[in-house]
Amino acid sequence: MAEQEQWQLQGSAAELYERYLVPAITALWAAHLVDRAAPQSGERVLDVACGTGVVARLAAERMGSGQVVGLDINTGMLAAARSLPTGAGPRIDWHEGSALEMPFPDADWWPGRDFVR
């Protein structure tokens, strides 16, 4: 089984994740993560294994302008992320792919220069 296939969710799992787990668990640590990272206007954020995009959305809201990219291997999670409103801030670009083989040129993202979760 290919890596891409083994990480796919069935049915409405992504929607249930967003409805129940994000408010109860994920949103709490996501807010702390974005607080600590403190992305600034004009910066770039790459949310690796973004799931339904809670960190990417919070970062975009706080930045005002810049670039926010969400990357996840799961098509269902990305579909849920794309269906949710993003609020203020830069548009979020959602990409399907593995954190082990990121679909970006090697020099596109640098920890220390860009906020990479």
Biopython code that builds the backbone (N, CA, C, O; Angstrom):
import numpy as np
from Bio.PDB.StructureBuilder import StructureBuilder

atoms = [
    (1, "MET", "N", (0.842, -1.172, 0.000)),
    (1, "MET", "CA", (0.000, 0.000, 0.000)),
    (1, "MET", "C", (0.894, 1.244, 0.000)),
    (1, "MET", "O", (1.808, 1.358, 0.817)),
    (2, "ALA", "N", (0.627, 2.162, -0.909)),
    (2, "ALA", "CA", (1.402, 3.395, -1.002)),
    (2, "ALA", "C", (1.129, 4.280, 0.211)),
    (2, "ALA", "O", (0.051, 4.234, 0.804)),
    (3, "GLU", "N", (2.129, 5.087, 0.566)),
    (3, "GLU", "CA", (1.983, 5.983, 1.724)),
    (3, "GLU", "C", (0.734, 6.850, 1.598)),
    (3, "GLU", "O", (-0.003, 7.023, 2.569)),
    (4, "GLN", "N", (0.497, 7.395, 0.411)),
    (4, "GLN", "CA", (-0.654, 8.265, 0.178)),
    (4, "GLN", "C", (-1.956, 7.541, 0.517)),
    (4, "GLN", "O", (-2.851, 8.134, 1.118)),
    (5, "GLU", "N", (-2.070, 6.276, 0.142)),
    (5, "GLU", "CA", (-3.297, 5.511, 0.371)),
    (5, "GLU", "C", (-3.513, 5.176, 1.839)),
    (5, "GLU", "O", (-4.653, 5.175, 2.306)),
    (6, "GLN", "N", (-2.458, 4.897, 2.567)),
    (6, "GLN", "CA", (-2.633, 4.458, 3.953)),
    (6, "GLN", "C", (-3.085, 5.570, 4.885)),
    (6, "GLN", "O", (-3.563, 5.284, 5.983)),
    (7, "TRP", "N", (-2.952, 6.820, 4.488)),
    (7, "TRP", "CA", (-3.324, 7.931, 5.371)),
    (7, "TRP", "C", (-4.651, 8.578, 4.994)),
    (7, "TRP", "O", (-4.935, 9.684, 5.453)),
    (8, "GLN", "N", (-5.460, 7.936, 4.187)),
    (8, "GLN", "CA", (-6.739, 8.506, 3.788)),
    (8, "GLN", "C", (-7.830, 8.130, 4.786)),
    (8, "GLN", "O", (-7.879, 7.000, 5.271)),
    (9, "LEU", "N", (-8.697, 9.085, 5.085)),
    (9, "LEU", "CA", (-9.832, 8.853, 5.977)),
    (9, "LEU", "C", (-11.047, 8.450, 5.154)),
    (9, "LEU", "O", (-11.150, 8.793, 3.976)),
    (10, "GLN", "N", (-11.940, 7.742, 5.762)),
    (10, "GLN", "CA", (-13.141, 7.279, 5.084)),
    (10, "GLN", "C", (-14.348, 8.118, 5.498)),
    (10, "GLN", "O", (-14.415, 8.635, 6.613)),
    (11, "GLY", "N", (-15.289, 8.239, 4.581)),
    (11, "GLY", "CA", (-16.561, 8.885, 4.894)),
    (11, "GLY", "C", (-16.417, 10.309, 5.388)),
    (11, "GLY", "O", (-15.694, 11.114, 4.800)),
    (12, "SER", "N", (-17.109, 10.612, 6.471)),
    (12, "SER", "CA", (-17.150, 11.981, 6.992)),
    (12, "SER", "C", (-16.157, 12.197, 8.131)),
    (12, "SER", "O", (-16.359, 13.090, 8.954)),
    (13, "ALA", "N", (-15.099, 11.408, 8.198)),
    (13, "ALA", "CA", (-14.138, 11.506, 9.308)),
    (13, "ALA", "C", (-13.520, 12.896, 9.428)),
    (13, "ALA", "O", (-13.347, 13.394, 10.541)),
    (14, "ALA", "N", (-13.185, 13.528, 8.310)),
    (14, "ALA", "CA", (-12.573, 14.859, 8.370)),
    (14, "ALA", "C", (-13.556, 15.891, 8.925)),
    (14, "ALA", "O", (-13.174, 16.752, 9.718)),
    (15, "GLU", "N", (-14.812, 15.804, 8.510)),
    (15, "GLU", "CA", (-15.815, 16.735, 9.023)),
    (15, "GLU", "C", (-16.048, 16.519, 10.519)),
    (15, "GLU", "O", (-16.210, 17.480, 11.272)),
    (16, "LEU", "N", (-16.064, 15.260, 10.943)),
    (16, "LEU", "CA", (-16.229, 14.960, 12.372)),
    (16, "LEU", "C", (-15.023, 15.444, 13.173)),
    (16, "LEU", "O", (-15.176, 15.959, 14.281)),
    (17, "TYR", "N", (-13.841, 15.281, 12.622)),
    (17, "TYR", "CA", (-12.617, 15.789, 13.248)),
    (17, "TYR", "C", (-12.735, 17.302, 13.468)),
    (17, "TYR", "O", (-12.468, 17.805, 14.559)),
    (18, "GLU", "N", (-13.139, 18.014, 12.415)),
    (18, "GLU", "CA", (-13.264, 19.478, 12.505)),
    (18, "GLU", "C", (-14.361, 19.878, 13.490)),
    (18, "GLU", "O", (-14.193, 20.837, 14.243)),
    (19, "ARG", "N", (-15.471, 19.160, 13.492)),
    (19, "ARG", "CA", (-16.603, 19.517, 14.341)),
    (19, "ARG", "C", (-16.342, 19.239, 15.823)),
    (19, "ARG", "O", (-16.722, 20.039, 16.677)),
    (20, "TYR", "N", (-15.697, 18.112, 16.133)),
    (20, "TYR", "CA", (-15.569, 17.711, 17.535)),
    (20, "TYR", "C", (-14.159, 17.848, 18.109)),
    (20, "TYR", "O", (-13.997, 18.369, 19.212)),
    (21, "LEU", "N", (-13.154, 17.397, 17.395)),
    (21, "LEU", "CA", (-11.796, 17.425, 17.944)),
    (21, "LEU", "C", (-11.151, 18.803, 17.897)),
    (21, "LEU", "O", (-10.447, 19.193, 18.828)),
    (22, "VAL", "N", (-11.385, 19.540, 16.821)),
    (22, "VAL", "CA", (-10.763, 20.868, 16.738)),
    (22, "VAL", "C", (-11.216, 21.765, 17.885)),
    (22, "VAL", "O", (-10.357, 22.317, 18.573)),
    (23, "PRO", "N", (-12.512, 21.943, 18.133)),
    (23, "PRO", "CA", (-12.898, 22.828, 19.242)),
    (23, "PRO", "C", (-12.469, 22.309, 20.614)),
    (23, "PRO", "O", (-12.107, 23.097, 21.487)),
    (24, "ALA", "N", (-12.506, 21.003, 20.808)),
    (24, "ALA", "CA", (-12.229, 20.439, 22.131)),
    (24, "ALA", "C", (-10.743, 20.311, 22.432)),
    (24, "ALA", "O", (-10.339, 20.438, 23.588)),
    (25, "ILE", "N", (-9.929, 20.065, 21.423)),
    (25, "ILE", "CA", (-8.519, 19.764, 21.669)),
    (25, "ILE", "C", (-7.587, 20.601, 20.802)),
    (25, "ILE", "O", (-6.772, 21.370, 21.312)),
    (26, "THR", "N", (-7.713, 20.444, 19.500)),
    (26, "THR", "CA", (-6.737, 21.014, 18.576)),
    (26, "THR", "C", (-6.679, 22.534, 18.617)),
    (26, "THR", "O", (-5.588, 23.103, 18.567)),
    (27, "ALA", "N", (-7.811, 23.200, 18.707)),
    (27, "ALA", "CA", (-7.816, 24.667, 18.705)),
    (27, "ALA", "C", (-7.050, 25.240, 19.889)),
    (27, "ALA", "O", (-6.464, 26.317, 19.785)),
    (28, "LEU", "N", (-7.049, 24.535, 21.008)),
    (28, "LEU", "CA", (-6.354, 25.030, 22.200)),
    (28, "LEU", "C", (-4.852, 25.089, 21.983)),
    (28, "LEU", "O", (-4.231, 26.120, 22.240)),
    (29, "TRP", "N", (-4.256, 23.989, 21.508)),
    (29, "TRP", "CA", (-2.809, 24.027, 21.294)),
    (29, "TRP", "C", (-2.451, 24.810, 20.049)),
    (29, "TRP", "O", (-1.355, 25.365, 19.973)),
    (30, "ALA", "N", (-3.353, 24.872, 19.056)),
    (30, "ALA", "CA", (-3.081, 25.657, 17.850)),
    (30, "ALA", "C", (-2.936, 27.136, 18.192)),
    (30, "ALA", "O", (-2.047, 27.812, 17.673)),
    (31, "ALA", "N", (-3.801, 27.634, 19.057)),
    (31, "ALA", "CA", (-3.705, 29.039, 19.471)),
    (31, "ALA", "C", (-2.393, 29.305, 20.197)),
    (31, "ALA", "O", (-1.760, 30.336, 19.974)),
    (32, "HIS", "N", (-1.980, 28.383, 21.063)),
    (32, "HIS", "CA", (-0.699, 28.543, 21.768)),
    (32, "HIS", "C", (0.471, 28.509, 20.785)),
    (32, "HIS", "O", (1.417, 29.286, 20.917)),
    (33, "LEU", "N", (0.410, 27.618, 19.811)),
    (33, "LEU", "CA", (1.470, 27.513, 18.813)),
    (33, "LEU", "C", (1.606, 28.806, 18.018)),
    (33, "LEU", "O", (2.712, 29.315, 17.839)),
    (34, "VAL", "N", (0.487, 29.335, 17.542)),
    (34, "VAL", "CA", (0.528, 30.567, 16.757)),
    (34, "VAL", "C", (0.948, 31.743, 17.635)),
    (34, "VAL", "O", (1.665, 32.628, 17.170)),
    (35, "ASP", "N", (0.515, 31.769, 18.897)),
    (35, "ASP", "CA", (0.973, 32.812, 19.825)),
    (35, "ASP", "C", (2.485, 32.788, 19.963)),
    (35, "ASP", "O", (3.135, 33.831, 19.893)),
    (36, "ARG", "N", (3.050, 31.602, 20.160)),
    (36, "ARG", "CA", (4.505, 31.467, 20.357)),
    (36, "ARG", "C", (5.277, 31.820, 19.091)),
    (36, "ARG", "O", (6.322, 32.467, 19.156)),
    (37, "ALA", "N", (4.765, 31.397, 17.948)),
    (37, "ALA", "CA", (5.446, 31.676, 16.680)),
    (37, "ALA", "C", (5.310, 33.140, 16.288)),
    (37, "ALA", "O", (6.204, 33.703, 15.657)),
    (38, "ALA", "N", (4.197, 33.756, 16.659)),
    (38, "ALA", "CA", (3.927, 35.172, 16.404)),
    (38, "ALA", "C", (4.226, 35.585, 14.962)),
    (38, "ALA", "O", (5.047, 36.474, 14.735)),
    (39, "PRO", "N", (3.566, 34.948, 13.978)),
    (39, "PRO", "CA", (3.816, 35.346, 12.589)),
    (39, "PRO", "C", (3.409, 36.799, 12.368)),
    (39, "PRO", "O", (2.378, 37.252, 12.866)),
    (40, "GLN", "N", (4.230, 37.514, 11.620)),
    (40, "GLN", "CA", (4.025, 38.942, 11.377)),
    (40, "GLN", "C", (3.528, 39.180, 9.953)),
    (40, "GLN", "O", (3.691, 38.336, 9.072)),
    (41, "SER", "N", (2.930, 40.328, 9.752)),
    (41, "SER", "CA", (2.460, 40.715, 8.433)),
    (41, "SER", "C", (3.619, 40.649, 7.436)),
    (41, "SER", "O", (4.722, 41.115, 7.718)),
    (42, "GLY", "N", (3.352, 40.070, 6.282)),
    (42, "GLY", "CA", (4.363, 39.956, 5.239)),
    (42, "GLY", "C", (5.201, 38.696, 5.301)),
    (42, "GLY", "O", (5.959, 38.420, 4.372)),
    (43, "GLU", "N", (5.086, 37.922, 6.372)),
    (43, "GLU", "CA", (5.879, 36.699, 6.502)),
    (43, "GLU", "C", (5.219, 35.537, 5.768)),
    (43, "GLU", "O", (4.120, 35.657, 5.226)),
    (44, "ARG", "N", (5.924, 34.410, 5.769)),
    (44, "ARG", "CA", (5.432, 33.190, 5.128)),
    (44, "ARG", "C", (5.243, 32.115, 6.186)),
    (44, "ARG", "O", (6.064, 31.970, 7.091)),
    (45, "VAL", "N", (4.153, 31.363, 6.064)),
    (45, "VAL", "CA", (3.847, 30.279, 6.996)),
    (45, "VAL", "C", (3.572, 29.016, 6.185)),
    (45, "VAL", "O", (2.778, 29.032, 5.244)),
    (46, "LEU", "N", (4.233, 27.926, 6.559)),
    (46, "LEU", "CA", (3.956, 26.614, 5.990)),
    (46, "LEU", "C", (3.464, 25.720, 7.114)),
    (46, "LEU", "O", (4.211, 25.421, 8.046)),
    (47, "ASP", "N", (2.218, 25.294, 7.032)),
    (47, "ASP", "CA", (1.615, 24.405, 8.028)),
    (47, "ASP", "C", (1.685, 22.983, 7.480)),
    (47, "ASP", "O", (0.870, 22.590, 6.645)),
    (48, "VAL", "N", (2.671, 22.212, 7.959)),
    (48, "VAL", "CA", (2.892, 20.841, 7.496)),
    (48, "VAL", "C", (1.988, 19.903, 8.294)),
    (48, "VAL", "O", (1.883, 20.021, 9.515)),
    (49, "ALA", "N", (1.339, 18.975, 7.600)),
    (49, "ALA", "CA", (0.347, 18.090, 8.211)),
    (49, "ALA", "C", (-0.784, 18.938, 8.785)),
    (49, "ALA", "O", (-1.161, 18.796, 9.948)),
    (50, "CYS", "N", (-1.315, 19.821, 7.944)),
    (50, "CYS", "CA", (-2.268, 20.854, 8.371)),
    (50, "CYS", "C", (-3.638, 20.318, 8.754)),
    (50, "CYS", "O", (-4.403, 21.020, 9.415)),
    (51, "GLY", "N", (-3.969, 19.094, 8.358)),
    (51, "GLY", "CA", (-5.298, 18.583, 8.679)),
    (51, "GLY", "C", (-6.370, 19.477, 8.091)),
    (51, "GLY", "O", (-6.338, 19.788, 6.901)),
    (52, "THR", "N", (-7.311, 19.889, 8.909)),
    (52, "THR", "CA", (-8.397, 20.757, 8.439)),
    (52, "THR", "C", (-8.014, 22.232, 8.464)),
    (52, "THR", "O", (-8.849, 23.091, 8.180)),
    (53, "GLY", "N", (-6.766, 22.534, 8.801)),
    (53, "GLY", "CA", (-6.243, 23.887, 8.637)),
    (53, "GLY", "C", (-6.387, 24.836, 9.798)),
    (53, "GLY", "O", (-6.314, 26.048, 9.594)),
    (54, "VAL", "N", (-6.587, 24.349, 11.008)),
    (54, "VAL", "CA", (-6.805, 25.250, 12.139)),
    (54, "VAL", "C", (-5.604, 26.165, 12.374)),
    (54, "VAL", "O", (-5.792, 27.353, 12.635)),
    (55, "VAL", "N", (-4.385, 25.653, 12.289)),
    (55, "VAL", "CA", (-3.199, 26.492, 12.501)),
    (55, "VAL", "C", (-3.036, 27.476, 11.350)),
    (55, "VAL", "O", (-2.755, 28.653, 11.578)),
    (56, "ALA", "N", (-3.207, 27.015, 10.134)),
    (56, "ALA", "CA", (-3.073, 27.897, 8.971)),
    (56, "ALA", "C", (-4.076, 29.044, 9.031)),
    (56, "ALA", "O", (-3.723, 30.190, 8.750)),
    (57, "ARG", "N", (-5.325, 28.746, 9.395)),
    (57, "ARG", "CA", (-6.345, 29.798, 9.483)),
    (57, "ARG", "C", (-6.020, 30.809, 10.579)),
    (57, "ARG", "O", (-6.158, 32.014, 10.370)),
    (58, "LEU", "N", (-5.592, 30.329, 11.742)),
    (58, "LEU", "CA", (-5.228, 31.248, 12.832)),
    (58, "LEU", "C", (-4.055, 32.132, 12.439)),
    (58, "LEU", "O", (-4.067, 33.336, 12.693)),
    (59, "ALA", "N", (-3.046, 31.538, 11.821)),
    (59, "ALA", "CA", (-1.881, 32.316, 11.396)),
    (59, "ALA", "C", (-2.293, 33.378, 10.383)),
    (59, "ALA", "O", (-1.867, 34.528, 10.488)),
    (60, "ALA", "N", (-3.112, 33.008, 9.410)),
    (60, "ALA", "CA", (-3.552, 33.962, 8.389)),
    (60, "ALA", "C", (-4.321, 35.122, 9.009)),
    (60, "ALA", "O", (-4.119, 36.275, 8.627)),
    (61, "GLU", "N", (-5.200, 34.825, 9.964)),
    (61, "GLU", "CA", (-5.977, 35.880, 10.621)),
    (61, "GLU", "C", (-5.082, 36.873, 11.346)),
    (61, "GLU", "O", (-5.369, 38.070, 11.361)),
    (62, "ARG", "N", (-4.010, 36.392, 11.943)),
    (62, "ARG", "CA", (-3.137, 37.261, 12.736)),
    (62, "ARG", "C", (-2.118, 38.013, 11.893)),
    (62, "ARG", "O", (-1.558, 39.009, 12.353)),
    (63, "MET", "N", (-1.865, 37.559, 10.671)),
    (63, "MET", "CA", (-0.809, 38.147, 9.857)),
    (63, "MET", "C", (-1.231, 39.410, 9.126)),
    (63, "MET", "O", (-0.453, 40.360, 9.044)),
    (64, "GLY", "N", (-2.413, 39.441, 8.609)),
    (64, "GLY", "CA", (-2.819, 40.587, 7.805)),
    (64, "GLY", "C", (-2.439, 40.414, 6.346)),
    (64, "GLY", "O", (-3.305, 40.431, 5.472)),
    (65, "SER", "N", (-1.152, 40.248, 6.077)),
    (65, "SER", "CA", (-0.688, 39.981, 4.715)),
    (65, "SER", "C", (0.468, 38.998, 4.797)),
    (65, "SER", "O", (1.037, 38.782, 5.866)),
    (66, "GLY", "N", (0.806, 38.411, 3.669)),
    (66, "GLY", "CA", (1.879, 37.429, 3.634)),
    (66, "GLY", "C", (1.445, 36.222, 2.839)),
    (66, "GLY", "O", (0.563, 36.316, 1.986)),
    (67, "GLN", "N", (2.063, 35.083, 3.116)),
    (67, "GLN", "CA", (1.746, 33.848, 2.408)),
    (67, "GLN", "C", (1.531, 32.736, 3.424)),
    (67, "GLN", "O", (2.358, 32.524, 4.311)),
    (68, "VAL", "N", (0.417, 32.028, 3.288)),
    (68, "VAL", "CA", (0.126, 30.885, 4.149)),
    (68, "VAL", "C", (-0.161, 29.684, 3.252)),
    (68, "VAL", "O", (-0.973, 29.753, 2.329)),
    (69, "VAL", "N", (0.529, 28.577, 3.550)),
    (69, "VAL", "CA", (0.370, 27.347, 2.783)),
    (69, "VAL", "C", (0.078, 26.216, 3.755)),
    (69, "VAL", "O", (0.770, 26.064, 4.762)),
    (70, "GLY", "N", (-0.938, 25.425, 3.460)),
    (70, "GLY", "CA", (-1.245, 24.226, 4.229)),
    (70, "GLY", "C", (-0.916, 23.001, 3.397)),
    (70, "GLY", "O", (-1.287, 22.924, 2.225)),
    (71, "LEU", "N", (-0.217, 22.039, 3.998)),
    (71, "LEU", "CA", (0.178, 20.809, 3.314)),
    (71, "LEU", "C", (-0.316, 19.613, 4.115)),
    (71, "LEU", "O", (-0.058, 19.518, 5.315)),
    (72, "ASP", "N", (-1.022, 18.704, 3.459)),
    (72, "ASP", "CA", (-1.462, 17.485, 4.131)),
    (72, "ASP", "C", (-1.547, 16.361, 3.113)),
    (72, "ASP", "O", (-1.792, 16.596, 1.930)),
    (73, "ILE", "N", (-1.345, 15.157, 3.578)),
    (73, "ILE", "CA", (-1.392, 13.979, 2.713)),
    (73, "ILE", "C", (-2.820, 13.477, 2.516)),
    (73, "ILE", "O", (-3.079, 12.679, 1.615)),
    (74, "ASN", "N", (-3.739, 13.936, 3.348)),
    (74, "ASN", "CA", (-5.099, 13.402, 3.356)),
    (74, "ASN", "C", (-6.060, 14.281, 2.568)),
    (74, "ASN", "O", (-6.273, 15.445, 2.910)),
    (75, "THR", "N", (-6.640, 13.719, 1.511)),
    (75, "THR", "CA", (-7.549, 14.491, 0.663)),
    (75, "THR", "C", (-8.809, 14.930, 1.401)),
    (75, "THR", "O", (-9.315, 16.025, 1.154)),
    (76, "GLY", "N", (-9.323, 14.096, 2.300)),
    (76, "GLY", "CA", (-10.520, 14.460, 3.059)),
    (76, "GLY", "C", (-10.282, 15.640, 3.985)),
    (76, "GLY", "O", (-11.123, 16.533, 4.087)),
    (77, "MET", "N", (-9.141, 15.645, 4.658)),
    (77, "MET", "CA", (-8.807, 16.770, 5.541)),
    (77, "MET", "C", (-8.665, 18.053, 4.726)),
    (77, "MET", "O", (-9.147, 19.108, 5.140)),
    (78, "LEU", "N", (-8.008, 17.969, 3.570)),
    (78, "LEU", "CA", (-7.856, 19.158, 2.731)),
    (78, "LEU", "C", (-9.193, 19.636, 2.178)),
    (78, "LEU", "O", (-9.419, 20.840, 2.065)),
    (79, "ALA", "N", (-10.074, 18.715, 1.835)),
    (79, "ALA", "CA", (-11.407, 19.107, 1.361)),
    (79, "ALA", "C", (-12.144, 19.865, 2.458)),
    (79, "ALA", "O", (-12.797, 20.873, 2.188)),
    (80, "ALA", "N", (-12.042, 19.385, 3.693)),
    (80, "ALA", "CA", (-12.661, 20.095, 4.816)),
    (80, "ALA", "C", (-12.010, 21.458, 5.000)),
    (80, "ALA", "O", (-12.709, 22.449, 5.217)),
    (81, "ALA", "N", (-10.687, 21.527, 4.918)),
    (81, "ALA", "CA", (-9.976, 22.805, 5.074)),
    (81, "ALA", "C", (-10.425, 23.805, 4.020)),
    (81, "ALA", "O", (-10.674, 24.971, 4.328)),
    (82, "ARG", "N", (-10.529, 23.351, 2.785)),
    (82, "ARG", "CA", (-10.931, 24.249, 1.688)),
    (82, "ARG", "C", (-12.367, 24.738, 1.846)),
    (82, "ARG", "O", (-12.712, 25.815, 1.360)),
    (83, "SER", "N", (-13.201, 23.958, 2.518)),
    (83, "SER", "CA", (-14.618, 24.322, 2.648)),
    (83, "SER", "C", (-14.875, 25.326, 3.771)),
    (83, "SER", "O", (-15.963, 25.897, 3.854)),
    (84, "LEU", "N", (-13.892, 25.542, 4.626)),
    (84, "LEU", "CA", (-14.080, 26.425, 5.783)),
    (84, "LEU", "C", (-13.696, 27.858, 5.450)),
    (84, "LEU", "O", (-12.775, 28.084, 4.665)),
    (85, "PRO", "N", (-14.392, 28.833, 6.036)),
    (85, "PRO", "CA", (-14.021, 30.233, 5.800)),
    (85, "PRO", "C", (-12.657, 30.538, 6.418)),
    (85, "PRO", "O", (-12.299, 29.994, 7.462)),
    (86, "THR", "N", (-11.903, 31.416, 5.756)),
    (86, "THR", "CA", (-10.566, 31.739, 6.246)),
    (86, "THR", "C", (-10.498, 33.063, 6.985)),
    (86, "THR", "O", (-9.487, 33.336, 7.632)),
    (87, "GLY", "N", (-11.513, 33.886, 6.918)),
    (87, "GLY", "CA", (-11.485, 35.150, 7.648)),
    (87, "GLY", "C", (-10.517, 36.142, 7.036)),
    (87, "GLY", "O", (-10.216, 36.084, 5.844)),
    (88, "ALA", "N", (-10.034, 37.054, 7.868)),
    (88, "ALA", "CA", (-9.116, 38.098, 7.408)),
    (88, "ALA", "C", (-7.741, 37.501, 7.151)),
    (88, "ALA", "O", (-7.435, 36.392, 7.589)),
    (89, "GLY", "N", (-6.923, 38.251, 6.439)),
    (89, "GLY", "CA", (-5.554, 37.817, 6.200)),
    (89, "GLY", "C", (-5.372, 37.267, 4.805)),
    (89, "GLY", "O", (-6.289, 37.305, 3.985)),
    (90, "PRO", "N", (-4.179, 36.753, 4.539)),
    (90, "PRO", "CA", (-3.888, 36.257, 3.192)),
    (90, "PRO", "C", (-4.680, 34.996, 2.863)),
    (90, "PRO", "O", (-5.087, 34.244, 3.749)),
    (91, "ARG", "N", (-4.882, 34.792, 1.584)),
    (91, "ARG", "CA", (-5.515, 33.558, 1.116)),
    (91, "ARG", "C", (-4.609, 32.388, 1.488)),
    (91, "ARG", "O", (-3.385, 32.521, 1.465)),
    (92, "ILE", "N", (-5.189, 31.264, 1.826)),
    (92, "ILE", "CA", (-4.411, 30.077, 2.163)),
    (92, "ILE", "C", (-4.379, 29.164, 0.943)),
    (92, "ILE", "O", (-5.417, 28.837, 0.368)),
    (93, "ASP", "N", (-3.174, 28.759, 0.560)),
    (93, "ASP", "CA", (-2.998, 27.814, -0.539)),
    (93, "ASP", "C", (-2.894, 26.416, 0.054)),
    (93, "ASP", "O", (-1.991, 26.138, 0.842)),
    (94, "TRP", "N", (-3.811, 25.544, -0.321)),
    (94, "TRP", "CA", (-3.837, 24.180, 0.205)),
    (94, "TRP", "C", (-3.183, 23.243, -0.793)),
    (94, "TRP", "O", (-3.518, 23.261, -1.978)),
    (95, "HIS", "N", (-2.243, 22.418, -0.320)),
    (95, "HIS", "CA", (-1.523, 21.476, -1.185)),
    (95, "HIS", "C", (-1.619, 20.070, -0.613)),
    (95, "HIS", "O", (-1.468, 19.859, 0.590)),
    (96, "GLU", "N", (-1.874, 19.109, -1.500)),
    (96, "GLU", "CA", (-1.858, 17.708, -1.084)),
    (96, "GLU", "C", (-0.467, 17.145, -1.316)),
    (96, "GLU", "O", (0.089, 17.262, -2.408)),
    (97, "GLY", "N", (0.088, 16.534, -0.279)),
    (97, "GLY", "CA", (1.406, 15.929, -0.411)),
    (97, "GLY", "C", (1.929, 15.469, 0.933)),
    (97, "GLY", "O", (1.364, 15.768, 1.985)),
    (98, "SER", "N", (3.017, 14.737, 0.868)),
    (98, "SER", "CA", (3.640, 14.169, 2.057)),
    (98, "SER", "C", (4.696, 15.108, 2.630)),
    (98, "SER", "O", (5.401, 15.787, 1.884)),
    (99, "ALA", "N", (4.801, 15.143, 3.943)),
    (99, "ALA", "CA", (5.863, 15.908, 4.596)),
    (99, "ALA", "C", (7.224, 15.290, 4.292)),
    (99, "ALA", "O", (8.248, 15.967, 4.392)),
    (100, "LEU", "N", (7.245, 14.020, 3.923)),
    (100, "LEU", "CA", (8.501, 13.345, 3.598)),
    (100, "LEU", "C", (8.989, 13.661, 2.192)),
    (100, "LEU", "O", (10.183, 13.566, 1.908)),
    (101, "GLU", "N", (8.077, 14.033, 1.325)),
    (101, "GLU", "CA", (8.413, 14.398, -0.055)),
    (101, "GLU", "C", (7.610, 15.640, -0.415)),
    (101, "GLU", "O", (6.673, 15.572, -1.210)),
    (102, "MET", "N", (7.977, 16.769, 0.169)),
    (102, "MET", "CA", (7.180, 17.982, -0.008)),
    (102, "MET", "C", (7.189, 18.442, -1.468)),
    (102, "MET", "O", (8.218, 18.393, -2.140)),
    (103, "PRO", "N", (6.026, 18.889, -1.943)),
    (103, "PRO", "CA", (5.890, 19.271, -3.348)),
    (103, "PRO", "C", (6.342, 20.705, -3.628)),
    (103, "PRO", "O", (5.690, 21.430, -4.380)),
    (104, "PHE", "N", (7.448, 21.106, -3.026)),
    (104, "PHE", "CA", (7.989, 22.448, -3.218)),
    (104, "PHE", "C", (9.471, 22.324, -3.570)),
    (104, "PHE", "O", (10.129, 21.384, -3.123)),
    (105, "PRO", "N", (10.005, 23.249, -4.356)),
    (105, "PRO", "CA", (11.452, 23.243, -4.593)),
    (105, "PRO", "C", (12.208, 23.345, -3.265)),
    (105, "PRO", "O", (11.733, 23.977, -2.322)),
    (106, "ASP", "N", (13.378, 22.724, -3.198)),
    (106, "ASP", "CA", (14.142, 22.639, -1.951)),
    (106, "ASP", "C", (14.369, 23.978, -1.268)),
    (106, "ASP", "O", (14.325, 24.044, -0.039)),
    (107, "ALA", "N", (14.604, 25.024, -2.001)),
    (107, "ALA", "CA", (14.951, 26.310, -1.384)),
    (107, "ALA", "C", (13.736, 27.184, -1.080)),
    (107, "ALA", "O", (13.898, 28.328, -0.656)),
    (108, "ASP", "N", (12.521, 26.669, -1.286)),
    (108, "ASP", "CA", (11.324, 27.493, -1.068)),
    (108, "ASP", "C", (11.070, 27.843, 0.395)),
    (108, "ASP", "O", (10.612, 28.948, 0.684)),
    (109, "TRP", "N", (11.350, 26.943, 1.312)),
    (109, "TRP", "CA", (11.015, 27.154, 2.721)),
    (109, "TRP", "C", (12.251, 26.915, 3.585)),
    (109, "TRP", "O", (12.943, 25.909, 3.431)),
    (110, "TRP", "N", (12.516, 27.842, 4.483)),
    (110, "TRP", "CA", (13.664, 27.747, 5.391)),
    (110, "TRP", "C", (13.212, 27.982, 6.813)),
    (110, "TRP", "O", (12.765, 29.081, 7.141)),
    (111, "PRO", "N", (13.317, 26.961, 7.684)),
    (111, "PRO", "CA", (13.039, 27.220, 9.107)),
    (111, "PRO", "C", (13.979, 28.308, 9.606)),
    (111, "PRO", "O", (15.169, 28.304, 9.292)),
    (112, "GLY", "N", (13.454, 29.211, 10.361)),
    (112, "GLY", "CA", (14.244, 30.354, 10.825)),
    (112, "GLY", "C", (13.918, 31.593, 10.019)),
    (112, "GLY", "O", (13.845, 32.689, 10.574)),
    (113, "ARG", "N", (13.721, 31.439, 8.721)),
    (113, "ARG", "CA", (13.293, 32.561, 7.896)),
    (113, "ARG", "C", (11.781, 32.530, 7.731)),
    (113, "ARG", "O", (11.128, 33.573, 7.722)),
    (114, "ASP", "N", (11.235, 31.343, 7.602)),
    (114, "ASP", "CA", (9.798, 31.151, 7.442)),
    (114, "ASP", "C", (9.292, 30.363, 8.640)),
    (114, "ASP", "O", (10.019, 29.541, 9.198)),
    (115, "PHE", "N", (8.048, 30.610, 9.035)),
    (115, "PHE", "CA", (7.426, 29.856, 10.123)),
    (115, "PHE", "C", (6.947, 28.540, 9.539)),
    (115, "PHE", "O", (6.002, 28.510, 8.751)),
    (116, "VAL", "N", (7.594, 27.459, 9.924)),
    (116, "VAL", "CA", (7.232, 26.131, 9.442)),
    (116, "VAL", "C", (6.808, 25.300, 10.635)),
    (116, "VAL", "O", (7.589, 25.091, 11.563)),
    (117, "ARG", "N", (5.577, 24.826, 10.613)),
    (117, "ARG", "CA", (5.103, 23.971, 11.707)),
    (117, "ARG", "C", (5.226, 22.545, 11.269)),
    (117, "ARG", "O", (4.886, 21.635, 12.025)),
]
sb = StructureBuilder()
sb.init_structure("model")
sb.init_model(0)
sb.init_chain("A")
sb.init_seg("    ")
for serial, (resi, resn, name, xyz) in enumerate(atoms, 1):
    if name == "N":
        sb.init_residue(resn, " ", resi, " ")
    sb.init_atom(name, np.array(xyz, "f"), 0.0, 1.0, " ", f" {name:<3s}", serial, name[0])
structure = sb.get_structure()
